[in-house]
Structure formats: C-alpha cells, structure tokens
Amino acid sequence: MSSVLVVQPDDVQADVLERIFENRVGADLVMVGSTMQAIDQIAVRMPDLILLSALLSPRDEDTLIAHLRSLDGASHLQTI
C-alpha cells in the first residue's frame, strides 16, 4: 500500500487531513508536526508522497528537501 507523510504543525488542520484520508484515500498516513519528526519517519519508512504544510518556514522546507536529496532511493518521492 502507498504511504503518505504529512508535515502539519497545526493540530486542527491535521485532524481534518486525517479524516479525509480515513474516508477517501487508500494509503497509509503518517502525520508529523515538524521537519525533524519527518526526517525521523523517513528513516523508518520511505513514503511515496510528502505533503508539506504552508505553515512551515522556508528554512524547514529547505532542510527537508536537502535531506531527501542526500538519500539513496528517494528519487521517486514527490513533495507537495
């Protein structure tokens, strides 16, 4: 099954996304609240898609993208 990692620091928006995934998306969902938590989760399991919150700072986004570029086997990964 496909997996989606969502980086969403806002609890209310995270709850909405969890309900959407529960009812409409056929993928495993991993929800984290920070870039560092996302990096930790990527080490456990490489997702097929990463959704980033608009609330993340550009520096946090850059940190995550730099980390992804340093990984072998992450070329298939899409970030939105």
Secondary structure, DSSP 8 states (H G I E B T S, - for coil): --EEEEE---HHHHHHHHHHHHHH--SEEEEESSHHHHHHHHHH---SEEEE-TTS-HHHHHHHHHHHHTSTT-TT-EE-
